[in-house]
Amino acid sequence: PTVLETLDAEVIETLELPVIEKSTQKQSSRYHLEIISKLSPACLNTLPVDTLAQLDAAVLETLSADALSKLPSEKLEQLPPKTLEQFPASVLETLSIGKVQELGPECLAGFSPHFLESLGADFLLTQPTSVIAKVSVAFIQKLEESHILLLDPSVLEKCESDFLDSVPVSKLNELKATVLEKLSLSTIECLSTTTIEQLSLGIIQKIDTR
């Protein structure tokens, strides 16, 4: 390596790859991109970010998540979802919403509620409950009725009773008895007979009394 340091990049580029990889990081970054692209991932991981940023996405995919996470967001945008899913949420949140929406549910579930909400209700409702359950109650309670009807009962059950009183009865019938019992008596009376029968005796007696 000490001898290599005295040679010009153009000379080193004529040598075998294993020899080239022994040159210093500073020297490596001066090679033509064609040569850099052929270096091993272990070697590429040590190169400066501005050098890595010039490489094709196909080459970048072989690098470690740590090396890739230092790249500018416009370069990360070129990587496939499976590669991006290695990164922490703090890195992924710098990407465009369109790119984030390509990520898998397990990855999305790692985002903060605030960021997930920025992806929009229409997109979130295409995701499994594990993702939707991450957003705030306030966000859920602002959804349109058509969206509310698509939610899993477990998501709605976290909402406030005052809000649930305004939810269509057909949807309320799907909720747990312990949640329904906190609703207004006028709402409870509108529930199906089968649902009412699951409520506590005290609630049923109040309905009978009325």
C-alpha positions in Angstrom: 0.0 0.0 0.0 2.8 2.5 0.8 4.2 2.0 -2.8 0.7 2.4 -4.3 0.3 5.7 -2.6 3.1 7.1 -4.8 1.4 6.1 -8.0 -1.1 8.0 -10.1 -4.7 6.7 -10.1 -4.4 6.0 -13.8 -1.5 3.7 -13.2 -3.2 1.9 -10.2 -6.3 1.4 -12.4 -4.3 -1.0 -14.7 -3.6 -3.4 -11.8 -5.7 -6.3 -10.5 -8.8 -5.4 -8.3 -7.4 -7.0 -5.1 -4.3 -4.7 -5.5 -6.4 -1.7 -6.3 -8.4 -2.2 -3.2 -5.3 -1.9 -1.0 -4.8 1.7 -2.1 -5.9 4.5 0.3 -9.4 5.8 0.5 -8.2 9.2 -0.8 -6.7 7.5 -3.9 -9.7 5.3 -4.5 -12.0 8.2 -4.8 -9.9 9.5 -7.8 -10.5 6.4 -9.9 -12.9 6.3 -12.8 -16.5 5.3 -11.8 -16.1 2.2 -14.0 -13.3 1.0 -11.7 -14.9 2.0 -8.5 -18.1 0.1 -9.4 -16.1 -3.1 -9.6 -14.6 -2.8 -6.1 -15.9 -5.1 -3.3 -18.7 -3.9 -1.0 -16.2 -3.9 1.9 -14.0 -1.5 0.1 -16.8 0.7 -1.2 -18.2 1.1 2.3 -15.0 3.0 3.3 -15.2 5.5 0.4 -16.3 9.2 0.9 -20.0 9.9 0.5 -19.5 12.2 -2.4 -17.8 9.4 -4.3 -20.5 6.9 -3.4 -23.2 9.4 -4.5 -21.9 9.1 -8.1 -22.5 5.3 -8.3 -25.4 3.5 -9.9 -28.2 2.2 -7.7 -27.3 -1.4 -8.6 -23.8 -0.9 -7.1 -25.1 1.0 -4.0 -27.5 -1.9 -3.2 -24.5 -4.0 -2.2 -23.3 -1.5 0.5 -24.1 -1.5 4.2 -27.1 0.4 5.5 -24.6 2.5 7.6 -22.8 3.7 4.5 -26.0 4.2 2.5 -27.7 6.2 5.2 -25.1 9.0 4.7 -26.1 9.5 1.1 -28.3 12.5 0.0 -32.0 11.7 -0.1 -32.2 12.1 -3.9 -29.7 9.2 -4.3 -31.6 7.1 -1.8 -34.7 7.6 -3.9 -33.1 5.4 -6.6 -32.8 2.4 -4.3 -35.4 -0.4 -4.3 -37.8 -0.6 -1.3 -36.2 -3.8 0.0 -32.8 -2.0 0.4 -34.4 1.1 2.0 -36.2 -1.0 4.6 -32.8 -1.7 6.3 -32.6 2.0 7.2 -33.8 3.6 10.5 -37.0 5.7 10.3 -35.0 8.9 10.8 -33.3 8.4 7.4 -36.4 7.2 5.6 -38.4 10.2 6.7 -36.2 12.4 4.4 -37.5 10.6 1.3 -40.5 11.8 -0.8 -43.9 10.6 0.3 -44.2 8.6 -2.9 -41.1 6.6 -2.1 -42.1 6.0 1.5 -45.4 4.6 0.3 -43.5 1.9 -1.5 -42.2 0.5 1.7 -43.6 -2.6 3.4 -46.0 -2.6 6.4 -43.4 -3.8 8.9 -41.1 -0.9 7.9 -44.0 1.7 8.0 -45.0 0.5 11.5 -41.7 1.9 12.7 -42.5 5.5 11.8 -43.8 8.1 14.2 -47.6 8.7 14.3 -47.1 12.2 13.0 -45.2 11.1 10.0 -47.6 8.3 9.2 -50.5 10.8 9.3 -48.7 12.9 6.7 -49.0 10.0 4.3 -52.7 10.6 4.1 -55.8 8.6 5.1 -56.4 7.1 1.7 -53.0 5.5 1.7 -53.1 4.4 5.4 -56.4 2.6 4.9 -54.6 0.3 2.3 -52.3 -0.8 5.1 -52.8 -3.6 7.8 -54.2 -2.7 11.2 -50.6 -2.8 12.7 -49.8 0.4 10.7 -53.2 2.2 11.1 -53.1 1.5 14.9 -50.0 3.7 15.2 -51.7 7.0 14.3 -53.2 9.2 17.0 -56.8 9.1 18.2 -57.2 12.7 17.1 -56.4 11.7 13.5 -58.8 8.8 13.5 -61.6 11.0 14.8 -61.1 13.4 11.9 -61.6 10.7 9.2 -64.6 10.7 6.9 -67.4 8.3 7.7 -66.6 6.2 4.6 -63.1 5.7 6.1 -64.4 5.0 9.6 -66.4 2.1 8.2 -63.2 0.4 6.9 -61.4 0.5 10.2 -60.7 -2.5 12.3 -62.8 -2.4 15.5 -59.6 -2.4 17.6 -58.7 1.0 16.2 -62.1 2.5 16.8 -62.2 1.2 20.4 -59.4 3.6 21.4 -61.6 6.6 20.4 -63.6 8.8 22.8 -67.2 7.9 23.7 -68.5 11.3 22.4 -67.0 10.5 19.0 -68.3 6.9 18.9 -71.8 8.2 19.6 -71.6 9.7 16.0 -70.4 6.5 14.4 -72.9 4.5 12.3 -74.6 1.8 14.4 -73.6 -0.9 11.9 -70.0 -0.2 12.8 -70.7 0.1 16.5 -72.1 -3.4 16.6 -68.6 -4.7 15.9 -67.1 -3.1 19.0 -66.5 -4.7 22.4 -69.2 -4.6 25.1 -66.9 -2.8 27.5 -66.5 0.1 25.0 -70.2 0.2 24.0 -71.3 0.5 27.6 -69.7 3.9 27.9 -71.8 5.3 25.1 -75.0 7.4 25.6 -78.1 5.4 26.4 -79.8 6.7 23.2 -77.0 5.3 21.1 -76.9 2.0 23.0 -80.7 1.6 22.3 -80.0 1.7 18.6 -77.6 -1.3 18.7 -78.7 -4.7 17.4 -80.5 -7.0 19.8 -77.6 -9.5 19.7 -75.1 -6.7 20.6 -77.3 -5.4 23.5 -77.6 -8.9 24.9 -73.8 -8.9 25.4 -73.9 -5.8 27.6 -73.9 -5.8 31.4 -77.2 -6.4 33.2 -77.1 -2.9 34.6 -77.1 -1.3 31.1 -79.9 -3.7 29.9 -82.1 -2.8 32.8 -81.7 0.9 32.1 -82.9 0.3 28.5 -85.9 -1.7 29.8 -86.8 1.0 32.3 -86.9 3.6 29.5 
